[in-house]
Amino acid sequence: MNYKFKTRPYAHQLKALEMSWNKEVYAYFMEMGTGKSKVLLDNISMLYDRGKINGALIVAPKGVYKNWYDSEIPEHLVDHIEKKTVLWQANITKLQQKNLDTLFKTGTDLHILCMNVEALSTKKGVEFARKFLMSHQTLFAVDESTTIKNPKAKRTKNIISLSTLGKYRRILTGSPVTKSPLDLFTQCYFLDPFLLDHASYYSFRTRYAVMRTANFNGRSVQIVVGYHNLEELTERLKAFSYRVLNLPPKTFMKRIIQLTPEQKRVYQQMKQTALAELNGKMVTTATVLVQLMRLHQITCGHFKADDGTTQEIKNNRIEELMDVLEEVHGKVVIWAQYRYDIETIVEHIEKRFGDNSVVTYYGDTTEEERRKAIKAIQGDKSKIRFLVGTTQTGGYGITLTGASTMIYYSNGYDLEKRQQSEARIDRIGQKHPMTYIDLIAEDTIDEKIVKALRKKVNIANEIMGEELKQWI
């Protein structure tokens, strides 16, 4: 390929491009951390340079799509391409409408629209996507394509109905099969209805699933009890996909969360209160940390009322965590700062993955329960997949190498606790590459906390009065 990369590709990224760049449809089945975003952007650049496309629609989950706009496109799309890049937002202001309108101005620019997959459940989102696709020669990509695995979901139906308007189509995911091989059908149908040689989900299910009739409350239903012909399915996938599993030893990722309107209101109120309390005063480290904690709790979806009770605030953080857990394989360690969050996480995990899927490791966990929790995570035959705890309790001295994914639902301010907690899965006995994922509420102290910790700043000791004003 006669193409000058902006960022140097790894061998597996180069191979993915060589296999796919000029294909009308292709699937990048590349694990988290292997750089599938870069591959897609280089693919877009190549097609644009050759006059094949002048538009790109990138659809991604709500915690990911803004990262395309803020980080991936600026970092990897080659500089010589003049581009108009716009981020879709549900609440369209006059400024946002002006930005959206630039996508339809004529010229030689590459037009890029980044949308969250939930927008394709709405009439407004679908109509705008349709107008964009029909206005350009477009590459249409779905990142984390398991978000369209459910054939009955409104967004799946809408995205598939729009798919043929894309001259080129791509799907990206590290885990195309999250629960069963049947997850593949609508993902591949988006690319091309004929790829798997099945016109409907039901004929696909008949071919690859073993069905049994069961009776529930006098009603006869078909349920899946197993799978067959999977070697045949694997061979079919090879014709239009590239699978990458060779992860780097450590990968650090972030998932962006937007505050709900209620959170924004409470956050702004607390921010003004904190600034008023700090105005012109000499403050102690303890006072600073209290102000940080109050704001931080709001980003997590709760706050302490004047009467001492914890009040819940509608938020998107727990849903984002559940989305991440659906995407990752194997066992996972989840750290949270607050008891309230741990209880919320456990409740949602048990509801989604079953009662015997999670253990805890925090102040309320007894010594006996802690020993059992470690044994469960370390055991190959254990059904336990998730350990939820605090870095204060679980971040020191224990080995959790049975897990290779670590998620920070919320972060503390102590650098030592962060580093020690990361090391729980990075020890002798770890057989797999490790992935660390931070959940970050956009435009809040969340962003600054993670940035500071990754720069090795001990927030607990180094942020004082004037610095705190800049933070909040």
Contacts in CASP RR format, 6 or more apart in sequence:
PFRMAT RR
TARGET T0000
AUTHOR 0000-0000-0000
METHOD contacts of the structure
MODEL  1
MNYKFKTRPYAHQLKALEMSWNKEVYAYFMEMGTGKSKVLLDNISMLYDR
GKINGALIVAPKGVYKNWYDSEIPEHLVDHIEKKTVLWQANITKLQQKNL
DTLFKTGTDLHILCMNVEALSTKKGVEFARKFLMSHQTLFAVDESTTIKN
PKAKRTKNIISLSTLGKYRRILTGSPVTKSPLDLFTQCYFLDPFLLDHAS
YYSFRTRYAVMRTANFNGRSVQIVVGYHNLEELTERLKAFSYRVLNLPPK
TFMKRIIQLTPEQKRVYQQMKQTALAELNGKMVTTATVLVQLMRLHQITC
GHFKADDGTTQEIKNNRIEELMDVLEEVHGKVVIWAQYRYDIETIVEHIE
KRFGDNSVVTYYGDTTEEERRKAIKAIQGDKSKIRFLVGTTQTGGYGITL
TGASTMIYYSNGYDLEKRQQSEARIDRIGQKHPMTYIDLIAEDTIDEKIV
KALRKKVNIANEIMGEELKQWI
1 17 0 8 1.000
1 18 0 8 1.000
1 21 0 8 1.000
1 46 0 8 1.000
3 42 0 8 1.000
3 45 0 8 1.000
3 46 0 8 1.000
3 49 0 8 1.000
4 78 0 8 1.000
5 42 0 8 1.000
5 78 0 8 1.000
6 75 0 8 1.000
6 76 0 8 1.000
6 77 0 8 1.000
6 78 0 8 1.000
6 79 0 8 1.000
7 38 0 8 1.000
7 75 0 8 1.000
7 76 0 8 1.000
9 17 0 8 1.000
9 38 0 8 1.000
9 39 0 8 1.000
9 42 0 8 1.000
10 34 0 8 1.000
10 35 0 8 1.000
12 30 0 8 1.000
12 34 0 8 1.000
12 244 0 8 1.000
12 246 0 8 1.000
13 34 0 8 1.000
13 35 0 8 1.000
13 38 0 8 1.000
13 39 0 8 1.000
13 42 0 8 1.000
15 242 0 8 1.000
16 28 0 8 1.000
16 30 0 8 1.000
16 36 0 8 1.000
16 39 0 8 1.000
16 242 0 8 1.000
16 244 0 8 1.000
17 39 0 8 1.000
17 42 0 8 1.000
17 43 0 8 1.000
17 46 0 8 1.000
19 26 0 8 1.000
19 242 0 8 1.000
20 26 0 8 1.000
20 28 0 8 1.000
20 39 0 8 1.000
20 43 0 8 1.000
20 170 0 8 1.000
20 242 0 8 1.000
21 42 0 8 1.000
21 43 0 8 1.000
21 46 0 8 1.000
21 47 0 8 1.000
22 46 0 8 1.000
22 47 0 8 1.000
22 52 0 8 1.000
23 168 0 8 1.000
23 240 0 8 1.000
24 167 0 8 1.000
24 168 0 8 1.000
24 169 0 8 1.000
24 192 0 8 1.000
25 168 0 8 1.000
25 169 0 8 1.000
25 170 0 8 1.000
25 191 0 8 1.000
25 192 0 8 1.000
25 195 0 8 1.000
25 240 0 8 1.000
26 169 0 8 1.000
26 170 0 8 1.000
26 191 0 8 1.000
26 240 0 8 1.000
26 241 0 8 1.000
26 242 0 8 1.000
27 145 0 8 1.000
27 170 0 8 1.000
27 171 0 8 1.000
27 172 0 8 1.000
27 176 0 8 1.000
27 187 0 8 1.000
27 188 0 8 1.000
27 191 0 8 1.000
27 237 0 8 1.000
27 240 0 8 1.000
27 241 0 8 1.000
27 242 0 8 1.000
28 36 0 8 1.000
28 39 0 8 1.000
28 40 0 8 1.000
28 170 0 8 1.000
28 171 0 8 1.000
28 172 0 8 1.000
28 173 0 8 1.000
28 241 0 8 1.000
28 242 0 8 1.000
28 244 0 8 1.000
29 173 0 8 1.000
29 174 0 8 1.000
29 176 0 8 1.000
29 237 0 8 1.000
29 241 0 8 1.000
29 242 0 8 1.000
29 243 0 8 1.000
29 244 0 8 1.000
30 36 0 8 1.000
30 39 0 8 1.000
30 172 0 8 1.000
30 173 0 8 1.000
30 174 0 8 1.000
30 242 0 8 1.000
30 243 0 8 1.000
30 244 0 8 1.000
31 174 0 8 1.000
31 175 0 8 1.000
31 244 0 8 1.000
31 245 0 8 1.000
31 247 0 8 1.000
32 174 0 8 1.000
32 247 0 8 1.000
32 251 0 8 1.000
32 253 0 8 1.000
32 327 0 8 1.000
32 328 0 8 1.000
32 435 0 8 1.000
33 247 0 8 1.000
33 248 0 8 1.000
33 251 0 8 1.000
33 253 0 8 1.000
33 435 0 8 1.000
34 174 0 8 1.000
34 244 0 8 1.000
34 245 0 8 1.000
34 246 0 8 1.000
34 247 0 8 1.000
34 248 0 8 1.000
36 143 0 8 1.000
36 172 0 8 1.000
36 174 0 8 1.000
36 244 0 8 1.000
37 68 0 8 1.000
37 72 0 8 1.000
37 76 0 8 1.000
37 143 0 8 1.000
37 172 0 8 1.000
38 72 0 8 1.000
38 75 0 8 1.000
38 76 0 8 1.000
40 58 0 8 1.000
40 141 0 8 1.000
40 143 0 8 1.000
40 170 0 8 1.000
40 172 0 8 1.000
41 72 0 8 1.000
41 73 0 8 1.000
41 76 0 8 1.000
41 77 0 8 1.000
42 76 0 8 1.000
42 78 0 8 1.000
43 139 0 8 1.000
43 170 0 8 1.000
44 53 0 8 1.000
44 56 0 8 1.000
44 77 0 8 1.000
44 110 0 8 1.000
44 112 0 8 1.000
44 139 0 8 1.000
45 77 0 8 1.000
45 78 0 8 1.000
45 81 0 8 1.000
47 53 0 8 1.000
47 139 0 8 1.000
47 168 0 8 1.000
48 54 0 8 1.000
48 55 0 8 1.000
48 81 0 8 1.000
48 110 0 8 1.000
49 81 0 8 1.000
51 137 0 8 1.000
52 137 0 8 1.000
52 167 0 8 1.000
52 168 0 8 1.000
53 110 0 8 1.000
53 136 0 8 1.000
53 137 0 8 1.000
53 138 0 8 1.000
53 139 0 8 1.000
53 167 0 8 1.000
53 168 0 8 1.000
54 108 0 8 1.000
54 109 0 8 1.000
54 110 0 8 1.000
54 111 0 8 1.000
54 136 0 8 1.000
54 137 0 8 1.000
54 138 0 8 1.000
55 110 0 8 1.000
55 111 0 8 1.000
55 112 0 8 1.000
55 136 0 8 1.000
55 137 0 8 1.000
55 138 0 8 1.000
55 139 0 8 1.000
56 110 0 8 1.000
56 111 0 8 1.000
56 112 0 8 1.000
56 113 0 8 1.000
56 138 0 8 1.000
56 139 0 8 1.000
56 140 0 8 1.000
56 141 0 8 1.000
57 112 0 8 1.000
57 113 0 8 1.000
57 115 0 8 1.000
57 129 0 8 1.000
57 132 0 8 1.000
57 133 0 8 1.000
57 138 0 8 1.000
57 139 0 8 1.000
57 140 0 8 1.000
57 141 0 8 1.000
57 166 0 8 1.000
58 65 0 8 1.000
58 68 0 8 1.000
58 112 0 8 1.000
58 113 0 8 1.000
58 114 0 8 1.000
58 115 0 8 1.000
58 141 0 8 1.000
58 143 0 8 1.000
59 65 0 8 1.000
59 115 0 8 1.000
59 116 0 8 1.000
59 117 0 8 1.000
59 120 0 8 1.000
59 129 0 8 1.000
59 140 0 8 1.000
59 141 0 8 1.000
59 142 0 8 1.000
59 143 0 8 1.000
59 159 0 8 1.000
60 67 0 8 1.000
60 68 0 8 1.000
60 114 0 8 1.000
60 115 0 8 1.000
60 116 0 8 1.000
60 117 0 8 1.000
60 142 0 8 1.000
60 143 0 8 1.000
60 144 0 8 1.000
61 116 0 8 1.000
61 117 0 8 1.000
61 143 0 8 1.000
61 144 0 8 1.000
61 147 0 8 1.000
61 323 0 8 1.000
62 116 0 8 1.000
62 117 0 8 1.000
62 118 0 8 1.000
62 257 0 8 1.000
62 258 0 8 1.000
62 316 0 8 1.000
62 320 0 8 1.000
63 116 0 8 1.000
63 255 0 8 1.000
63 256 0 8 1.000
63 257 0 8 1.000
63 320 0 8 1.000
63 323 0 8 1.000
64 143 0 8 1.000
64 144 0 8 1.000
64 255 0 8 1.000
64 256 0 8 1.000
65 87 0 8 1.000
65 88 0 8 1.000
65 114 0 8 1.000
65 115 0 8 1.000
65 116 0 8 1.000
65 117 0 8 1.000
65 143 0 8 1.000
66 87 0 8 1.000
66 114 0 8 1.000
66 256 0 8 1.000
66 442 0 8 1.000
67 254 0 8 1.000
67 256 0 8 1.000
68 114 0 8 1.000
68 143 0 8 1.000
69 85 0 8 1.000
69 87 0 8 1.000
69 114 0 8 1.000
73 83 0 8 1.000
73 85 0 8 1.000
73 112 0 8 1.000
73 114 0 8 1.000
77 83 0 8 1.000
81 110 0 8 1.000
82 108 0 8 1.000
82 109 0 8 1.000
82 110 0 8 1.000
83 109 0 8 1.000
83 110 0 8 1.000
83 111 0 8 1.000
83 112 0 8 1.000
84 102 0 8 1.000
84 103 0 8 1.000
84 105 0 8 1.000
84 109 0 8 1.000
84 110 0 8 1.000
84 111 0 8 1.000
84 112 0 8 1.000
85 112 0 8 1.000
85 114 0 8 1.000
86 99 0 8 1.000
86 100 0 8 1.000
86 102 0 8 1.000
86 103 0 8 1.000
86 112 0 8 1.000
86 113 0 8 1.000
86 114 0 8 1.000
87 99 0 8 1.000
87 114 0 8 1.000
88 100 0 8 1.000
88 113 0 8 1.000
88 114 0 8 1.000
88 115 0 8 1.000
88 116 0 8 1.000
88 119 0 8 1.000
88 125 0 8 1.000
88 128 0 8 1.000
89 96 0 8 1.000
90 119 0 8 1.000
90 122 0 8 1.000
90 124 0 8 1.000
92 100 0 8 1.000
100 128 0 8 1.000
103 111 0 8 1.000
103 113 0 8 1.000
103 132 0 8 1.000
103 135 0 8 1.000
104 131 0 8 1.000
104 132 0 8 1.000
104 135 0 8 1.000
111 132 0 8 1.000
111 135 0 8 1.000
111 136 0 8 1.000
113 129 0 8 1.000
113 132 0 8 1.000
115 125 0 8 1.000
115 129 0 8 1.000
117 142 0 8 1.000
117 144 0 8 1.000
117 147 0 8 1.000
117 148 0 8 1.000
117 155 0 8 1.000
117 159 0 8 1.000
118 155 0 8 1.000
119 125 0 8 1.000
119 129 0 8 1.000
120 126 0 8 1.000
120 129 0 8 1.000
120 155 0 8 1.000
120 158 0 8 1.000
120 159 0 8 1.000
120 162 0 8 1.000
121 153 0 8 1.000
121 154 0 8 1.000
121 155 0 8 1.000
121 158 0 8 1.000
126 158 0 8 1.000
126 162 0 8 1.000
129 162 0 8 1.000
130 162 0 8 1.000
130 165 0 8 1.000
132 138 0 8 1.000
133 140 0 8 1.000
133 162 0 8 1.000
133 165 0 8 1.000
133 166 0 8 1.000
134 165 0 8 1.000
137 167 0 8 1.000
138 165 0 8 1.000
138 166 0 8 1.000
138 167 0 8 1.000
138 168 0 8 1.000
139 166 0 8 1.000
139 167 0 8 1.000
139 168 0 8 1.000
139 169 0 8 1.000
139 170 0 8 1.000
140 162 0 8 1.000
140 163 0 8 1.000
140 165 0 8 1.000
140 166 0 8 1.000
140 168 0 8 1.000
140 169 0 8 1.000
140 170 0 8 1.000
141 169 0 8 1.000
141 170 0 8 1.000
141 171 0 8 1.000
141 172 0 8 1.000
142 148 0 8 1.000
142 159 0 8 1.000
142 170 0 8 1.000
142 171 0 8 1.000
142 172 0 8 1.000
142 187 0 8 1.000
142 190 0 8 1.000
143 172 0 8 1.000
143 173 0 8 1.000
144 172 0 8 1.000
144 173 0 8 1.000
144 327 0 8 1.000
145 171 0 8 1.000
145 172 0 8 1.000
145 173 0 8 1.000
145 176 0 8 1.000
145 187 0 8 1.000
145 190 0 8 1.000
146 173 0 8 1.000
146 175 0 8 1.000
146 176 0 8 1.000
146 178 0 8 1.000
146 183 0 8 1.000
146 187 0 8 1.000
146 326 0 8 1.000
146 327 0 8 1.000
147 155 0 8 1.000
148 155 0 8 1.000
148 156 0 8 1.000
148 159 0 8 1.000
148 160 0 8 1.000
148 186 0 8 1.000
148 187 0 8 1.000
148 190 0 8 1.000
149 156 0 8 1.000
149 178 0 8 1.000
149 183 0 8 1.000
149 184 0 8 1.000
149 185 0 8 1.000
149 186 0 8 1.000
149 187 0 8 1.000
150 156 0 8 1.000
150 186 0 8 1.000
151 157 0 8 1.000
151 185 0 8 1.000
151 186 0 8 1.000
151 201 0 8 1.000
156 186 0 8 1.000
159 190 0 8 1.000
160 186 0 8 1.000
160 189 0 8 1.000
160 190 0 8 1.000
163 169 0 8 1.000
163 190 0 8 1.000
163 191 0 8 1.000
169 190 0 8 1.000
169 191 0 8 1.000
169 192 0 8 1.000
170 191 0 8 1.000
171 187 0 8 1.000
171 188 0 8 1.000
171 190 0 8 1.000
171 191 0 8 1.000
173 187 0 8 1.000
173 327 0 8 1.000
174 327 0 8 1.000
175 327 0 8 1.000
175 328 0 8 1.000
175 329 0 8 1.000
176 183 0 8 1.000
176 184 0 8 1.000
176 187 0 8 1.000
177 183 0 8 1.000
177 184 0 8 1.000
178 326 0 8 1.000
178 327 0 8 1.000
180 209 0 8 1.000
180 224 0 8 1.000
180 227 0 8 1.000
181 208 0 8 1.000
181 209 0 8 1.000
181 227 0 8 1.000
181 230 0 8 1.000
181 233 0 8 1.000
182 201 0 8 1.000
182 204 0 8 1.000
182 205 0 8 1.000
182 208 0 8 1.000
182 209 0 8 1.000
182 224 0 8 1.000
184 196 0 8 1.000
184 233 0 8 1.000
184 237 0 8 1.000
185 196 0 8 1.000
185 198 0 8 1.000
185 201 0 8 1.000
185 204 0 8 1.000
185 205 0 8 1.000
186 201 0 8 1.000
188 195 0 8 1.000
188 196 0 8 1.000
188 237 0 8 1.000
188 240 0 8 1.000
189 195 0 8 1.000
189 196 0 8 1.000
191 240 0 8 1.000
192 240 0 8 1.000
193 199 0 8 1.000
195 236 0 8 1.000
195 239 0 8 1.000
195 240 0 8 1.000
196 204 0 8 1.000
196 233 0 8 1.000
196 236 0 8 1.000
197 236 0 8 1.000
198 204 0 8 1.000
198 207 0 8 1.000
205 211 0 8 1.000
205 224 0 8 1.000
207 229 0 8 1.000
208 227 0 8 1.000
208 228 0 8 1.000
208 229 0 8 1.000
208 230 0 8 1.000
208 233 0 8 1.000
209 224 0 8 1.000
209 226 0 8 1.000
209 227 0 8 1.000
209 228 0 8 1.000
210 224 0 8 1.000
210 225 0 8 1.000
210 226 0 8 1.000
210 227 0 8 1.000
210 228 0 8 1.000
211 222 0 8 1.000
211 223 0 8 1.000
211 224 0 8 1.000
211 225 0 8 1.000
212 222 0 8 1.000
212 223 0 8 1.000
212 225 0 8 1.000
213 220 0 8 1.000
213 221 0 8 1.000
213 222 0 8 1.000
213 223 0 8 1.000
214 220 0 8 1.000
214 221 0 8 1.000
214 222 0 8 1.000
214 223 0 8 1.000
215 221 0 8 1.000
247 432 0 8 1.000
247 433 0 8 1.000
247 435 0 8 1.000
248 433 0 8 1.000
249 433 0 8 1.000
249 434 0 8 1.000
250 426 0 8 1.000
250 433 0 8 1.000
250 434 0 8 1.000
250 435 0 8 1.000
250 436 0 8 1.000
251 433 0 8 1.000
251 434 0 8 1.000
251 435 0 8 1.000
251 436 0 8 1.000
252 436 0 8 1.000
252 438 0 8 1.000
252 454 0 8 1.000
253 435 0 8 1.000
253 436 0 8 1.000
253 437 0 8 1.000
253 438 0 8 1.000
254 437 0 8 1.000
254 438 0 8 1.000
254 439 0 8 1.000
254 440 0 8 1.000
254 450 0 8 1.000
255 320 0 8 1.000
255 324 0 8 1.000
255 437 0 8 1.000
255 438 0 8 1.000
255 439 0 8 1.000
255 440 0 8 1.000
256 440 0 8 1.000
256 442 0 8 1.000
257 299 0 8 1.000
257 315 0 8 1.000
257 316 0 8 1.000
257 317 0 8 1.000
257 320 0 8 1.000
257 439 0 8 1.000
257 440 0 8 1.000
257 441 0 8 1.000
257 442 0 8 1.000
258 316 0 8 1.000
258 441 0 8 1.000
258 442 0 8 1.000
259 267 0 8 1.000
259 299 0 8 1.000
259 315 0 8 1.000
259 316 0 8 1.000
259 441 0 8 1.000
259 442 0 8 1.000
259 443 0 8 1.000
259 444 0 8 1.000
260 313 0 8 1.000
260 314 0 8 1.000
260 315 0 8 1.000
260 316 0 8 1.000
262 313 0 8 1.000
262 314 0 8 1.000
263 298 0 8 1.000
263 299 0 8 1.000
263 301 0 8 1.000
263 313 0 8 1.000
263 314 0 8 1.000
263 315 0 8 1.000
263 441 0 8 1.000
266 298 0 8 1.000
266 303 0 8 1.000
266 313 0 8 1.000
267 295 0 8 1.000
267 298 0 8 1.000
267 299 0 8 1.000
267 444 0 8 1.000
270 294 0 8 1.000
270 295 0 8 1.000
270 298 0 8 1.000
270 303 0 8 1.000
271 295 0 8 1.000
271 472 0 8 1.000
274 291 0 8 1.000
274 294 0 8 1.000
274 295 0 8 1.000
274 468 0 8 1.000
274 472 0 8 1.000
275 469 0 8 1.000
275 472 0 8 1.000
277 291 0 8 1.000
278 291 0 8 1.000
278 465 0 8 1.000
278 468 0 8 1.000
278 469 0 8 1.000
283 464 0 8 1.000
283 465 0 8 1.000
283 468 0 8 1.000
285 460 0 8 1.000
285 461 0 8 1.000
285 464 0 8 1.000
288 463 0 8 1.000
288 464 0 8 1.000
288 465 0 8 1.000
288 468 0 8 1.000
289 413 0 8 1.000
289 460 0 8 1.000
291 468 0 8 1.000
291 472 0 8 1.000
292 413 0 8 1.000
292 445 0 8 1.000
292 449 0 8 1.000
292 459 0 8 1.000
292 463 0 8 1.000
292 468 0 8 1.000
292 471 0 8 1.000
292 472 0 8 1.000
294 303 0 8 1.000
294 304 0 8 1.000
295 444 0 8 1.000
295 445 0 8 1.000
295 472 0 8 1.000
296 337 0 8 1.000
296 410 0 8 1.000
296 412 0 8 1.000
296 445 0 8 1.000
296 446 0 8 1.000
296 449 0 8 1.000
297 303 0 8 1.000
297 304 0 8 1.000
297 338 0 8 1.000
298 313 0 8 1.000
299 315 0 8 1.000
299 317 0 8 1.000
299 410 0 8 1.000
299 441 0 8 1.000
299 444 0 8 1.000
299 445 0 8 1.000
299 446 0 8 1.000
300 315 0 8 1.000
300 317 0 8 1.000
300 336 0 8 1.000
300 337 0 8 1.000
300 338 0 8 1.000
300 340 0 8 1.000
300 341 0 8 1.000
300 409 0 8 1.000
300 410 0 8 1.000
301 312 0 8 1.000
301 313 0 8 1.000
301 314 0 8 1.000
301 315 0 8 1.000
301 317 0 8 1.000
302 310 0 8 1.000
302 311 0 8 1.000
302 312 0 8 1.000
302 313 0 8 1.000
302 338 0 8 1.000
302 340 0 8 1.000
302 341 0 8 1.000
303 310 0 8 1.000
303 311 0 8 1.000
303 313 0 8 1.000
304 310 0 8 1.000
304 311 0 8 1.000
305 311 0 8 1.000
310 340 0 8 1.000
317 409 0 8 1.000
317 410 0 8 1.000
317 439 0 8 1.000
317 441 0 8 1.000
318 344 0 8 1.000
318 345 0 8 1.000
318 348 0 8 1.000
320 439 0 8 1.000
321 334 0 8 1.000
321 345 0 8 1.000
321 348 0 8 1.000
321 407 0 8 1.000
321 409 0 8 1.000
321 439 0 8 1.000
322 348 0 8 1.000
322 349 0 8 1.000
322 352 0 8 1.000
324 407 0 8 1.000
324 437 0 8 1.000
324 439 0 8 1.000
325 332 0 8 1.000
325 349 0 8 1.000
325 352 0 8 1.000
325 353 0 8 1.000
325 386 0 8 1.000
325 407 0 8 1.000
328 405 0 8 1.000
328 435 0 8 1.000
329 405 0 8 1.000
330 385 0 8 1.000
330 403 0 8 1.000
330 404 0 8 1.000
330 405 0 8 1.000
331 377 0 8 1.000
331 384 0 8 1.000
331 385 0 8 1.000
331 386 0 8 1.000
331 387 0 8 1.000
331 402 0 8 1.000
331 403 0 8 1.000
331 404 0 8 1.000
331 405 0 8 1.000
332 385 0 8 1.000
332 386 0 8 1.000
332 387 0 8 1.000
332 403 0 8 1.000
332 405 0 8 1.000
332 406 0 8 1.000
332 407 0 8 1.000
333 377 0 8 1.000
333 386 0 8 1.000
333 387 0 8 1.000
333 389 0 8 1.000
333 400 0 8 1.000
333 403 0 8 1.000
333 405 0 8 1.000
333 406 0 8 1.000
333 407 0 8 1.000
333 424 0 8 1.000
333 425 0 8 1.000
334 345 0 8 1.000
334 386 0 8 1.000
334 387 0 8 1.000
334 388 0 8 1.000
334 389 0 8 1.000
334 406 0 8 1.000
334 407 0 8 1.000
334 409 0 8 1.000
335 389 0 8 1.000
335 390 0 8 1.000
335 391 0 8 1.000
335 395 0 8 1.000
335 406 0 8 1.000
335 407 0 8 1.000
335 408 0 8 1.000
335 409 0 8 1.000
335 410 0 8 1.000
335 411 0 8 1.000
335 421 0 8 1.000
336 342 0 8 1.000
336 345 0 8 1.000
336 388 0 8 1.000
336 389 0 8 1.000
336 390 0 8 1.000
336 409 0 8 1.000
336 410 0 8 1.000
337 390 0 8 1.000
337 391 0 8 1.000
337 409 0 8 1.000
337 410 0 8 1.000
337 411 0 8 1.000
337 412 0 8 1.000
338 410 0 8 1.000
339 362 0 8 1.000
339 363 0 8 1.000
339 364 0 8 1.000
341 409 0 8 1.000
341 410 0 8 1.000
342 360 0 8 1.000
342 362 0 8 1.000
342 388 0 8 1.000
342 389 0 8 1.000
342 390 0 8 1.000
345 388 0 8 1.000
345 409 0 8 1.000
346 358 0 8 1.000
346 360 0 8 1.000
346 388 0 8 1.000
349 357 0 8 1.000
349 358 0 8 1.000
349 386 0 8 1.000
349 388 0 8 1.000
350 357 0 8 1.000
350 358 0 8 1.000
353 385 0 8 1.000
353 386 0 8 1.000
356 383 0 8 1.000
356 384 0 8 1.000
357 383 0 8 1.000
357 384 0 8 1.000
357 385 0 8 1.000
357 386 0 8 1.000
358 384 0 8 1.000
358 385 0 8 1.000
358 386 0 8 1.000
358 387 0 8 1.000
358 388 0 8 1.000
359 369 0 8 1.000
359 372 0 8 1.000
359 373 0 8 1.000
359 376 0 8 1.000
359 377 0 8 1.000
359 384 0 8 1.000
359 386 0 8 1.000
359 387 0 8 1.000
359 388 0 8 1.000
360 369 0 8 1.000
360 373 0 8 1.000
360 387 0 8 1.000
360 388 0 8 1.000
360 389 0 8 1.000
361 370 0 8 1.000
361 373 0 8 1.000
361 374 0 8 1.000
361 387 0 8 1.000
361 388 0 8 1.000
361 389 0 8 1.000
361 390 0 8 1.000
361 393 0 8 1.000
361 394 0 8 1.000
361 398 0 8 1.000
362 388 0 8 1.000
362 389 0 8 1.000
362 390 0 8 1.000
362 392 0 8 1.000
362 393 0 8 1.000
362 394 0 8 1.000
363 390 0 8 1.000
363 392 0 8 1.000
363 393 0 8 1.000
365 373 0 8 1.000
365 389 0 8 1.000
365 393 0 8 1.000
373 384 0 8 1.000
373 387 0 8 1.000
374 398 0 8 1.000
374 399 0 8 1.000
374 400 0 8 1.000
375 382 0 8 1.000
376 382 0 8 1.000
376 384 0 8 1.000
376 387 0 8 1.000
377 384 0 8 1.000
377 387 0 8 1.000
377 400 0 8 1.000
377 402 0 8 1.000
377 403 0 8 1.000
378 399 0 8 1.000
378 400 0 8 1.000
378 401 0 8 1.000
378 402 0 8 1.000
379 402 0 8 1.000
387 400 0 8 1.000
387 403 0 8 1.000
391 412 0 8 1.000
391 414 0 8 1.000
391 417 0 8 1.000
391 418 0 8 1.000
391 420 0 8 1.000
391 421 0 8 1.000
392 417 0 8 1.000
394 421 0 8 1.000
394 424 0 8 1.000
395 417 0 8 1.000
395 420 0 8 1.000
395 421 0 8 1.000
395 424 0 8 1.000
396 420 0 8 1.000
397 420 0 8 1.000
397 424 0 8 1.000
398 424 0 8 1.000
399 424 0 8 1.000
399 427 0 8 1.000
399 429 0 8 1.000
400 424 0 8 1.000
400 425 0 8 1.000
401 425 0 8 1.000
401 427 0 8 1.000
401 428 0 8 1.000
401 429 0 8 1.000
401 430 0 8 1.000
401 431 0 8 1.000
402 425 0 8 1.000
402 430 0 8 1.000
403 425 0 8 1.000
404 425 0 8 1.000
404 430 0 8 1.000
404 431 0 8 1.000
404 432 0 8 1.000
404 433 0 8 1.000
404 434 0 8 1.000
404 435 0 8 1.000
405 425 0 8 1.000
405 434 0 8 1.000
405 435 0 8 1.000
405 436 0 8 1.000
405 437 0 8 1.000
406 421 0 8 1.000
406 422 0 8 1.000
406 424 0 8 1.000
406 425 0 8 1.000
406 434 0 8 1.000
406 435 0 8 1.000
406 436 0 8 1.000
406 437 0 8 1.000
407 436 0 8 1.000
407 437 0 8 1.000
407 438 0 8 1.000
407 439 0 8 1.000
408 436 0 8 1.000
408 437 0 8 1.000
408 438 0 8 1.000
408 439 0 8 1.000
408 450 0 8 1.000
409 439 0 8 1.000
410 439 0 8 1.000
410 446 0 8 1.000
411 418 0 8 1.000
411 438 0 8 1.000
411 446 0 8 1.000
411 449 0 8 1.000
411 450 0 8 1.000
411 453 0 8 1.000
412 418 0 8 1.000
412 449 0 8 1.000
412 453 0 8 1.000
412 459 0 8 1.000
413 449 0 8 1.000
413 458 0 8 1.000
413 459 0 8 1.000
413 460 0 8 1.000
413 463 0 8 1.000
414 458 0 8 1.000
414 459 0 8 1.000
414 460 0 8 1.000
415 453 0 8 1.000
415 456 0 8 1.000
415 457 0 8 1.000
415 458 0 8 1.000
415 459 0 8 1.000
415 460 0 8 1.000
416 458 0 8 1.000
418 453 0 8 1.000
422 436 0 8 1.000
425 434 0 8 1.000
426 434 0 8 1.000
438 450 0 8 1.000
439 446 0 8 1.000
440 446 0 8 1.000
440 447 0 8 1.000
440 450 0 8 1.000
441 447 0 8 1.000
445 471 0 8 1.000
445 472 0 8 1.000
448 471 0 8 1.000
449 459 0 8 1.000
452 459 0 8 1.000
453 459 0 8 1.000
463 471 0 8 1.000
END
